[in-house]
Amino acid sequence: MTPELDTAIRQALAGKVIKPCEGCGHHQWDIVELVAAPVINIAPAVVYRDGSPASSIPMLLLACANCGLFRHYSAVRLGLIQPAVK
């Protein structure tokens, strides 16, 4: 991950990641990576603006710095990736 991307992620998360870890109650989260989860639904809920199904959902993966529990956040909603337009 580039320093620029790390900074952009931290700015996007500022004020949004405020709840403690559901697993252990810890408040510190580590940035793991930007990931894309494949969409395998027969009737996809995620579609492009023209109605065609999306093949993946871009997400930011965080891990609790204490117990390692993962959290996923929408990379589009955080403004890290532009929404798919087809």
Backbone hydrogen bonds in HBPLUS format (Angstrom, degrees):
<---DONOR---> <-ACCEPTOR-->    atom                        ^
c    i                          cat <-CA-CA->   ^        H-A-AA   ^      H-
h    n   atom  resd res      DA  || num        DHA   H-A  angle D-A-AA Bond
n    s   type  num  typ     dist DA aas  dist angle  dist       angle   num
A0006-ASP N   A0002-THR O   2.99 MM   4  6.25 162.6  2.02 154.0 159.1     1
A0007-THR N   A0003-PRO O   2.96 MM   4  6.16 158.1  2.01 146.1 151.3     2
A0008-ALA N   A0004-GLU O   2.96 MM   4  6.20 159.3  2.00 146.1 152.0     3
A0009-ILE N   A0005-LEU O   2.88 MM   4  6.09 157.6  1.93 153.1 158.7     4
A0010-ARG N   A0006-ASP O   2.99 MM   4  6.22 165.7  2.01 149.9 153.8     5
A0011-GLN N   A0007-THR O   2.95 MM   4  6.15 156.0  2.00 150.6 157.2     6
A0012-ALA N   A0008-ALA O   2.94 MM   4  6.10 153.8  2.01 143.5 151.0     7
A0013-LEU N   A0009-ILE O   2.92 MM   4  6.15 147.5  2.03 151.6 160.3     8
A0014-ALA N   A0010-ARG O   3.10 MM   4  6.13 128.2  2.38 136.4 148.3     9
A0016-LYS N   A0013-LEU O   2.78 MM   3  5.15 165.2  1.80 135.6 138.5    10
A0017-VAL N   A0013-LEU O   3.33 MM   4  5.90 153.0  2.41 158.1 155.0    11
A0021-CYS N   A0026-HIS O   2.80 MM   5  5.30 165.0  1.82 156.4 161.2    12
A0025-GLY N   A0021-CYS O   2.94 MM   4  4.67 141.5  2.09 122.9 132.7    13
A0065-ALA N   A0028-GLN O   2.92 MM  37  5.56 177.1  1.92 147.1 146.1    14
A0030-ASP N   A0063-ALA O   2.74 MM  33  5.19 173.5  1.74 158.6 159.4    15
A0063-ALA N   A0030-ASP O   2.91 MM  33  5.19 155.4  1.97 145.3 153.4    16
A0032-VAL N   A0061-LEU O   2.89 MM  29  5.45 157.8  1.94 157.2 158.3    17
A0061-LEU N   A0033-GLU O   2.89 MM  28  5.47 169.8  1.90 164.6 168.0    18
A0035-VAL N   A0059-MET O   2.74 MM  24  5.27 166.4  1.75 159.4 164.1    19
A0059-MET N   A0035-VAL O   2.69 MM  24  5.27 169.5  1.70 158.5 160.2    20
A0037-ALA N   A0057-ILE O   3.00 MM  20  5.18 155.9  2.06 142.8 136.9    21
A0057-ILE N   A0037-ALA O   2.78 MM  20  5.18 148.2  1.88 140.5 150.7    22
A0039-VAL N   A0055-SER O   2.99 MM  16  5.27 164.1  2.01 120.0 121.7    23
A0054-ALA N   A0046-VAL O   3.07 MM   8  5.72 172.3  2.07 138.2 136.3    24
A0048-TYR N   A0052-SER O   2.76 MM   4  5.43 168.7  1.77 167.4 168.5    25
A0051-GLY N   A0048-TYR O   2.92 MM   3  5.30 162.9  1.95 116.6 120.7    26
A0075-ALA N   A0058-PRO O   3.16 MM  17  5.53 167.8  2.17 124.0 125.5    27
A0060-LEU N   A0073-TYR O   2.73 MM  13  5.08 160.0  1.77 150.2 157.3    28
A0073-TYR N   A0060-LEU O   2.95 MM  13  5.08 149.6  2.04 140.4 150.0    29
A0062-LEU N   A0071-ARG O   2.87 MM   9  5.15 170.5  1.87 157.3 160.4    30
A0071-ARG N   A0062-LEU O   2.90 MM   9  5.15 152.8  1.98 141.8 145.1    31
A0064-CYS N   A0069-LEU O   2.86 MM   5  5.22 154.3  1.92 143.4 151.8    32
A0068-GLY N   A0064-CYS O   3.04 MM   4  4.58 136.5  2.23 116.9 127.9    33
A0078-LEU N   A0074-SER O   3.06 MM   4  6.23 147.9  2.17 141.7 150.1    34
A0080-LEU N   A0075-ALA O   2.85 MM   5  5.19 141.8  2.00 166.5 169.9    35
A0081-ILE N   A0075-ALA O   3.26 MM   6  5.68 141.7  2.42 124.6 122.7    36
A0079-GLY N   A0076-VAL O   2.93 MM   3  5.07 151.7  2.01 104.4 113.7    37
